[in-house]
Amino acid sequence: MSTPSFQCLLLLAIATLLTLLLVPYFRKLGLRFNIVDNPQKKEKDKHGNCREKLHKKITPLTGGLALFVSFWLAVFLTTPLNQQIFGIFLGSLFIVAVMALDDKVDLKPGVKLIAQCIAAAIPIFFGVQIRYISNPSTGMYFDIGFWGVLFSIIWSVAFMNAMNLIDGLDGLATGIAGIALLSMFVVGMLSGFVIPSFFAIALAGCCFAFLRYNFYPASIFLGDCGAHFLGYMIAAISIWAGLKTTSGIVLLIALVGFGIPIFDVIFSIITRSRKGKKIYEADLENIHYQLHRKKGWGQRRIALVFYAITALLCLIPILLLYL
């Protein structure tokens, strides 16, 4: 009978190793089936303006598929399945399938939003939803009833969009997700959320292994598929961890860990609204683009600074709550 520590290490090791081994295969797959980001292909907005691309070579968008396969194969090999795990898997399978199609043919924003809502709703049917909101400082909690369904969907959709929005520079989204997941693992273990914590550290291992190929200069991108997968999983794990106790602590850590992407979402909505653009319209107004284009920061520098800020944001509530 394996101990929890051994199960955690085994899950982490398999997930990390599979990512290192499978990414080159999925990179070739992306090139073969032309699931790529081509810098020579000009993307125009409704005003006819071309969107500048920062990379100079054709790059596969199939990194998310590698992460999905690596993570879930590791889970299936090491972890007994239950109702909640199966629900989270089905939701991730749905969003990965739809967004992989988007990476190939560019789906309309409305279609993608519907897909996000469906993916967010699937785990709810398997009992993975926010039921209580707590105050970590007092220990008091409140049953929010049916509002938990709506809150769970909004929570997941917000995380998927935030991760997709921050995925604009090599390794940026992957590293931020890895750090946020690592902090969720620490909080989960300190609070007794054992299996969700194992999932968090395993997915963090996938992210850090993926940086081997995704950090500047990247040879493969997450794609919409990968960005949505990571956002979905972080939201799902944070909700799942709150099932056996109150949700406030783990939701707080997930929210703080995603401080930069969430701020970027707010920043982009404001700037796009001021310029009369639709909030889902792609542009170069994101914070990381501004630092690159107007301040002249390199992609490595931006990524490392954002990693440091994310780590600090995650560390502060952990120190306040557990020391």
Long-range contacts (C-beta under 8 A, 24 or more apart in sequence): 4-194, 4-198, 7-78, 7-79, 7-198, 8-197, 8-198, 8-201, 10-78, 11-74, 11-75, 11-78, 11-79, 11-198, 11-199, 11-201, 11-202, 12-198, 12-201, 12-202, 12-205, 13-205, 14-73, 14-74, 14-77, 14-78, 15-70, 15-71, 15-74, 15-75, 15-202, 15-203, 15-205, 15-206, 16-202, 16-205, 16-206, 16-208, 16-209, 17-209, 18-69, 18-70, 18-73, 18-74, 19-66, 19-67, 19-70, 19-71, 19-205, 19-206, 19-209, 19-210, 20-209, 20-212, 22-66, 22-69, 22-70, 23-63, 23-66, 23-209, 23-210, 23-212, 23-213, 23-220, 24-213, 25-66, 26-60, 26-62, 26-63, 26-65, 26-66, 26-69, 26-220, 27-60, 27-62, 27-63, 27-66, 27-213, 27-219, 27-220, 29-60, 29-62, 29-65, 30-60, 30-61, 30-62, 30-220, 31-58, 31-60, 33-104, 34-104, 35-60, 35-61, 35-62, 35-100, 35-103, 35-104, 35-223, 36-60, 36-61, 37-61, 37-221, 37-223, 43-282, 45-277, 45-281, 45-282, 45-283, 46-281, 51-282, 51-283, 51-284, 52-284, 54-168, 54-169, 54-292, 54-299, 55-170, 55-217, 55-218, 59-218, 59-219, 59-220, 59-221, 60-219, 60-220, 60-221, 61-103, 61-220, 61-221, 61-222, 61-223, 61-224, 61-225, 62-100, 62-103, 62-220, 62-223, 62-225, 63-210, 63-213, 63-214, 63-220, 63-221, 63-222, 63-223, 63-226, 64-96, 64-99, 64-100, 64-103, 64-222, 64-223, 64-224, 64-225, 64-226, 64-227, 64-228, 64-229, 64-230, 65-96, 65-100, 65-223, 65-225, 65-226, 66-210, 66-220, 67-203, 67-206, 67-207, 67-210, 67-222, 67-226, 67-229, 67-230, 68-92, 68-93, 68-96, 68-225, 68-226, 68-229, 70-206, 71-202, 71-203, 71-206, 71-233, 74-202, 75-199, 75-202, 79-195, 79-198, 83-126, 83-127, 84-123, 84-126, 84-127, 84-128, 84-240, 84-243, 85-195, 86-126, 87-122, 87-123, 87-124, 87-125, 87-126, 87-127, 87-128, 88-123, 88-126, 88-128, 88-233, 88-236, 88-237, 88-240, 90-122, 90-123, 90-126, 91-119, 91-120, 91-121, 91-122, 91-123, 91-232, 91-236, 92-119, 92-229, 92-232, 92-233, 92-236, 94-118, 94-119, 94-122, 95-119, 95-160, 95-228, 95-229, 95-232, 96-225, 96-228, 96-229, 99-223, 99-224, 99-225, 99-227, 99-228, 99-229, 100-223, 100-225, 102-224, 102-225, 103-223, 103-224, 103-225, 109-278, 109-280, 112-224, 113-157, 116-156, 116-157, 116-160, 116-161, 116-228, 117-153, 117-157, 119-156, 119-160, 119-228, 119-232, 120-152, 120-153, 120-155, 120-156, 120-157, 120-160, 120-232, 120-235, 121-153, 123-152, 123-236, 123-239, 123-240, 124-149, 124-152, 124-153, 127-243, 128-152, 128-236, 128-239, 128-240, 128-243, 129-239, 130-155, 130-239, 130-242, 130-247, 130-251, 131-242, 131-243, 131-247, 132-242, 132-246, 132-247, 133-246, 133-247, 133-248, 133-251, 134-246, 134-247, 134-248, 134-249, 135-248, 136-248, 136-249, 136-252, 136-321, 139-246, 141-246, 141-248, 152-239, 155-235, 155-238, 155-239, 155-251, 156-231, 156-232, 156-235, 156-236, 156-239, 158-235, 158-262, 158-265, 159-231, 159-232, 159-234, 159-235, 159-254, 159-258, 160-227, 160-228, 160-231, 160-232, 160-235, 161-231, 161-265, 162-231, 162-258, 162-261, 162-262, 162-264, 162-265, 163-227, 163-228, 163-230, 163-231, 163-234, 163-258, 163-261, 164-224, 164-227, 164-228, 164-231, 165-261, 165-264, 165-265, 165-268, 165-286, 166-260, 166-261, 166-264, 166-286, 166-288, 167-221, 167-222, 167-226, 167-227, 168-286, 168-288, 168-289, 169-216, 169-288, 169-289, 169-292, 169-299, 169-302, 169-303, 170-214, 170-215, 170-216, 170-217, 170-218, 170-299, 170-303, 171-211, 171-214, 171-215, 171-216, 171-218, 171-299, 171-303, 172-288, 172-299, 172-302, 172-303, 172-306, 173-222, 173-227, 173-230, 173-261, 174-207, 174-210, 174-211, 174-214, 174-215, 174-222, 174-230, 175-207, 175-208, 175-211, 175-215, 175-303, 175-306, 175-307, 175-310, 176-257, 176-258, 176-260, 176-261, 176-306, 176-307, 176-310, 177-203, 177-204, 177-207, 177-230, 177-231, 177-234, 178-204, 178-207, 178-208, 178-211, 179-204, 179-257, 179-307, 179-310, 179-311, 179-314, 180-234, 180-254, 180-257, 180-258, 180-310, 180-314, 181-207, 181-234, 181-237, 181-257, 182-314, 183-253, 183-257, 183-311, 183-314, 183-315, 183-318, 184-234, 184-237, 184-238, 184-241, 184-250, 184-253, 184-254, 184-257, 186-318, 187-249, 187-250, 187-253, 187-318, 187-321, 187-322, 188-241, 188-250, 190-318, 190-322, 191-241, 191-245, 191-249, 191-250, 192-244, 192-245, 193-241, 193-242, 193-244, 193-245, 193-250, 196-237, 196-240, 196-241, 196-250, 197-241, 199-233, 199-237, 199-240, 200-237, 203-230, 203-233, 203-234, 203-237, 215-300, 215-303, 216-298, 216-299, 216-300, 216-303, 234-258, 249-321, 252-317, 253-314, 253-317, 253-318, 256-313, 256-314, 256-316, 256-317, 257-310, 257-313, 257-314, 259-309, 259-310, 259-313, 260-287, 260-306, 260-309, 260-310, 260-313, 263-287, 264-288
